[in-house]
Amino acid sequence: MIVTYGKPVNFTLSTPFSAASWDHCVIKCYQLDSCVVAASPGDPIDCQLYNVNNIFLVEKLESSEDLLVAFKVENIQGVCPIGDNPPTFGDGISHGSASDPDGNYTYNISYEDPNWKFLLIVFGGPDVTYTQAQGLAYCQTLNATLTGLETTDERDFIANSGVTMLGPDYPEFAGFWVSGMRKPECYADGWQDISYCTGTNLEQFTFTDNYLTNLAGYTWDYQQPDRNSNGPWANCIQMWIRNEAKFPDEDYTLYPNGASDDAV
C-alpha cells in the first residue's frame, strides 16, 4: 500500500469501515482482495474503502488538507520506490490486481495533474466467460468503457494480465474482448468492393472506446481478420491470450500473446 494525500473524486460506491486508526484502515484494505483504495481524514478517522470496480479518479492534495489516501499497487523491485506523485512516482504507471465474486482484475494507475486515474481494468478468469455483448454490458454497469488498444504497451499490459488471470493450470489459449465491431457495410453484399473493408484495414471497424486516438495496439494474428471464412461472420475484435512459458513449442512469431482476431 502506498500512502499519500488525496481524495477520491470519481467513484460509484465506498464502504465505511470502523477503524481505530489510519493504519488500521490501510491494513483492512490490504487484507481485502477487492479493495484497491482506502481514504480518510487524518483526524478524526473516517475510513472509506473502495473496490476495484467502483473507483476511477483520485485527486492529489497537499498535506495541509489532511486527507489521506492509500493505493494498493504491486512493486516488483523489492524496495520502496521514491519520487513525486506516489504511487506513480512521476509520469510512470503503477499496476495492481484485485478480485471479487465476479472475477479477477488487473488495473493500472497513471497521473495527470492533479489526478490519479484508474485506466485499464482487465477482468476475467479461468471460469469466467462473456460474449462480446455481455462484456459491453458489464462495462456499462461499471460506468466504464470496453477498452481499445491505443498502444502496444496497453496491448502487452492486457495480454500479460490475461496470462496471470488464467493461471498456470489453464489448459490452452483464451480470448479477451476489446473494443471493435465491424461496420455493417463491411459484411453486407458487395463489401469486397469497398476499399477500407478489405485486408487488415482497421477502418472497417467502429470502436465504442471514444478515448482512442491511435490504433497501434491492434496487431493482427496470422491470417487475420478472416471475416466469414469459418462460417458465420466474425465481426467483433478479441485479443488472444497465450502462455508462452507453459507452451514453449508454439510458434509465437506467427501467434504471439496479445494479437488481435475477429471473432463471434
C-alpha positions as CSV (number, residue, x, y, z in Angstrom):
1,M,0.0,0.0,0.0
2,I,1.3,3.5,-1.0
3,V,0.1,6.3,1.3
4,T,-0.1,9.9,0.3
5,Y,-2.5,12.9,0.4
6,G,-5.6,12.9,-1.8
7,K,-9.3,12.2,-2.1
8,P,-11.5,10.1,-4.4
9,V,-13.5,12.3,-6.7
10,N,-15.0,9.9,-9.2
11,F,-16.4,6.7,-7.8
12,T,-19.7,4.8,-7.6
13,L,-19.5,3.3,-4.2
14,S,-17.5,3.3,-1.0
15,T,-17.7,1.1,2.1
16,P,-17.3,2.5,5.5
17,F,-15.1,0.6,8.0
18,S,-14.9,1.3,11.7
19,A,-11.1,1.8,12.1
20,A,-9.3,2.7,15.3
21,S,-6.5,4.4,13.3
22,W,-5.4,5.2,9.8
23,D,-3.0,2.3,9.9
24,H,-6.0,0.0,10.7
25,C,-7.9,1.4,7.7
26,V,-5.0,0.8,5.4
27,I,-4.4,-2.7,6.7
28,K,-8.1,-3.6,6.2
29,C,-7.9,-2.6,2.5
30,Y,-4.7,-4.6,2.1
31,Q,-6.4,-7.6,3.5
32,L,-9.5,-7.4,1.3
33,D,-9.0,-8.9,-2.2
34,S,-11.4,-6.5,-3.8
35,C,-10.2,-3.3,-2.1
36,V,-7.8,-1.0,-4.1
37,V,-8.0,2.3,-2.3
38,A,-8.5,3.4,1.3
39,A,-9.3,7.1,2.3
40,S,-9.9,9.1,5.4
41,P,-9.3,12.4,7.0
42,G,-6.3,12.4,9.3
43,D,-8.4,13.4,12.3
44,P,-10.9,12.2,13.1
45,I,-10.6,8.9,11.2
46,D,-13.5,8.2,8.8
47,C,-12.3,5.1,6.9
48,Q,-13.8,4.5,3.5
49,L,-12.8,1.5,1.3
50,Y,-13.1,1.4,-2.5
51,N,-13.3,-1.7,-4.5
52,V,-11.7,-2.2,-7.9
53,N,-14.8,-1.7,-10.0
54,N,-16.0,1.4,-8.0
55,I,-13.3,4.0,-8.2
56,F,-11.9,5.8,-11.3
57,L,-10.3,9.1,-10.2
58,V,-8.4,10.3,-7.1
59,E,-7.4,14.0,-6.7
60,K,-3.9,14.8,-5.4
61,L,-3.9,17.2,-2.4
62,E,-1.3,18.9,-0.2
63,S,-0.6,17.7,3.3
64,S,-2.3,20.8,4.7
65,E,-5.7,19.3,3.5
66,D,-5.2,16.4,6.0
67,L,-7.0,14.0,3.7
68,L,-5.2,10.6,3.4
69,V,-5.4,8.1,0.6
70,A,-3.7,4.7,0.2
71,F,-3.4,2.8,-3.1
72,K,-2.9,-1.0,-3.4
73,V,-0.2,-1.4,-6.1
74,E,2.3,-4.1,-6.9
75,N,6.1,-3.5,-6.6
76,I,8.4,-6.0,-8.2
77,Q,11.6,-4.1,-7.3
78,G,11.7,-5.4,-3.7
79,V,12.4,-1.9,-2.3
80,C,10.1,1.0,-1.6
81,P,10.2,3.4,-4.6
82,I,10.9,7.2,-4.2
83,G,9.8,10.2,-6.2
84,D,7.0,12.6,-6.8
85,N,3.3,11.8,-7.1
86,P,3.2,8.4,-5.4
87,P,2.0,5.8,-6.3
88,T,3.1,6.5,-9.9
89,F,6.3,8.4,-8.8
90,G,6.4,10.8,-11.7
91,D,4.9,10.1,-15.0
92,G,5.0,6.3,-14.8
93,I,2.3,3.8,-14.5
94,S,1.6,1.6,-11.4
95,H,-0.1,-1.7,-11.6
96,G,-2.2,-3.8,-9.2
97,S,-4.5,-6.7,-9.0
98,A,-7.8,-7.5,-7.2
99,S,-10.7,-9.9,-7.2
100,D,-14.3,-10.2,-6.2
101,P,-17.0,-12.8,-6.7
102,D,-17.4,-11.8,-10.3
103,G,-13.8,-12.5,-11.3
104,N,-10.2,-11.4,-11.2
105,Y,-8.9,-8.0,-12.3
106,T,-5.7,-6.2,-13.0
107,Y,-5.6,-2.4,-13.3
108,N,-3.1,0.4,-13.9
109,I,-2.9,3.9,-12.4
110,S,-1.5,6.9,-14.2
111,Y,-1.0,10.5,-13.0
112,E,-2.3,13.6,-14.9
113,D,-2.0,16.7,-12.8
114,P,-3.9,16.9,-10.5
115,N,-5.4,13.5,-10.6
116,W,-4.5,9.8,-10.4
117,K,-6.6,7.8,-12.9
118,F,-7.5,4.1,-12.8
119,L,-7.2,3.5,-16.5
120,L,-7.3,-0.1,-17.7
121,I,-9.2,-2.7,-15.6
122,V,-8.9,-6.2,-17.1
123,F,-11.4,-8.7,-15.8
124,G,-11.9,-12.4,-16.4
125,G,-10.7,-15.7,-15.1
126,P,-10.4,-19.4,-15.9
127,D,-14.1,-20.0,-15.0
128,V,-15.5,-16.7,-16.5
129,T,-17.0,-16.4,-20.0
130,Y,-18.6,-13.4,-21.7
131,T,-20.0,-12.9,-25.2
132,Q,-18.9,-9.5,-26.6
133,A,-22.4,-8.1,-25.9
134,Q,-22.1,-9.3,-22.3
135,G,-18.7,-7.7,-21.9
136,L,-20.0,-4.4,-23.2
137,A,-23.0,-4.6,-20.9
138,Y,-20.8,-5.4,-17.9
139,C,-18.5,-2.4,-18.6
140,Q,-21.6,-0.2,-18.7
141,T,-22.6,-1.5,-15.2
142,L,-19.2,-0.2,-14.0
143,N,-19.7,3.1,-15.7
144,A,-16.7,2.1,-17.8
145,T,-15.8,1.5,-21.5
146,L,-14.7,-1.6,-23.2
147,T,-11.2,-0.6,-24.0
148,G,-9.4,-0.2,-27.3
149,L,-5.7,-0.8,-27.8
150,E,-4.1,2.7,-28.1
151,T,-0.5,1.5,-27.9
152,T,1.5,-1.7,-27.8
153,D,2.2,-1.1,-24.2
154,E,-1.6,-1.2,-23.5
155,R,-1.8,-4.4,-25.6
156,D,1.0,-6.0,-23.6
157,F,-0.4,-5.0,-20.3
158,I,-3.7,-6.7,-21.1
159,A,-2.1,-9.7,-22.6
160,N,0.2,-10.3,-19.7
161,S,-2.6,-9.6,-17.2
162,G,-4.6,-12.3,-19.0
163,V,-1.9,-14.9,-18.6
164,T,-1.8,-14.1,-14.9
165,M,-5.6,-14.2,-14.5
166,L,-5.9,-17.6,-16.2
167,G,-3.2,-19.1,-14.0
168,P,-0.6,-21.8,-14.7
169,D,-3.2,-24.6,-14.9
170,Y,-5.3,-23.1,-17.7
171,P,-5.2,-25.8,-20.4
172,E,-4.8,-23.6,-23.6
173,F,-5.2,-20.2,-25.1
174,A,-8.1,-17.8,-24.4
175,G,-9.7,-14.7,-25.9
176,F,-10.4,-11.4,-24.2
177,W,-12.8,-8.9,-25.8
178,V,-11.5,-5.4,-26.7
179,S,-13.3,-2.5,-28.5
180,G,-14.1,-3.1,-32.1
181,M,-17.1,-4.1,-34.2
182,R,-17.2,-4.4,-38.0
183,K,-19.2,-1.8,-39.8
184,P,-22.4,-3.1,-41.5
185,E,-21.3,-2.2,-45.0
186,C,-18.2,-4.3,-44.4
187,Y,-20.2,-7.5,-44.2
188,A,-23.1,-6.7,-46.5
189,D,-23.2,-7.9,-50.1
190,G,-20.6,-6.1,-52.1
191,W,-18.2,-5.4,-49.2
192,Q,-15.3,-6.6,-51.3
193,D,-15.7,-3.5,-53.5
194,I,-15.2,-1.1,-50.6
195,S,-11.5,-0.5,-50.1
196,Y,-11.5,0.0,-46.4
197,C,-13.4,-3.2,-45.8
198,T,-10.7,-5.4,-47.2
199,G,-7.4,-6.7,-45.8
200,T,-6.3,-5.7,-42.3
201,N,-7.6,-2.1,-42.5
202,L,-8.9,-1.2,-39.1
203,E,-11.2,1.4,-40.7
204,Q,-13.6,-1.5,-41.3
205,F,-14.4,-1.4,-37.6
206,T,-16.2,1.0,-35.3
207,F,-14.9,1.5,-31.7
208,T,-17.0,2.1,-28.6
209,D,-13.9,3.4,-26.9
210,N,-14.2,7.1,-27.7
211,Y,-10.9,7.9,-26.0
212,L,-8.9,6.1,-28.7
213,T,-6.7,8.4,-30.7
214,N,-4.4,5.7,-32.1
215,L,-4.9,2.1,-33.0
216,A,-1.2,1.0,-32.7
217,G,-2.1,-1.7,-30.2
218,Y,-4.1,-3.7,-32.6
219,T,-1.7,-6.2,-34.2
220,W,-3.4,-8.9,-36.1
221,D,-2.9,-12.6,-35.6
222,Y,-1.6,-14.7,-38.5
223,Q,-4.1,-14.7,-41.4
224,Q,-6.5,-12.4,-39.5
225,P,-9.0,-10.9,-39.8
226,D,-10.7,-13.8,-41.6
227,R,-14.3,-12.5,-41.7
228,N,-16.7,-15.3,-42.6
229,S,-14.2,-17.9,-43.8
230,N,-15.2,-20.3,-41.0
231,G,-19.0,-19.9,-41.4
232,P,-20.8,-17.0,-39.7
233,W,-19.4,-13.5,-39.9
234,A,-16.9,-12.8,-37.0
235,N,-17.5,-9.1,-36.5
236,C,-16.0,-8.3,-33.1
237,I,-12.4,-8.0,-32.1
238,Q,-10.8,-10.1,-29.4
239,M,-7.3,-10.5,-28.1
240,W,-5.6,-13.9,-27.9
241,I,-4.1,-14.8,-24.6
242,R,-1.3,-17.3,-24.9
243,N,1.0,-18.6,-22.2
244,E,4.4,-18.9,-23.8
245,A,6.0,-20.2,-20.6
246,K,3.6,-23.1,-20.4
247,F,3.5,-23.9,-24.1
248,P,7.0,-23.1,-25.3
249,D,6.8,-25.1,-28.5
250,E,4.1,-23.0,-30.2
251,D,5.1,-20.6,-33.0
252,Y,4.9,-17.3,-31.2
253,T,6.2,-15.4,-34.2
254,L,3.0,-16.2,-36.0
255,Y,0.8,-16.4,-33.0
256,P,2.0,-14.0,-30.3
257,N,0.4,-13.4,-27.0
258,G,-1.8,-10.3,-27.4
259,A,-2.5,-10.5,-31.1
260,S,-6.0,-9.5,-32.4
261,D,-8.6,-11.6,-34.2
262,D,-12.1,-11.0,-35.4
263,A,-14.4,-13.3,-33.6
264,V,-18.1,-14.1,-32.9
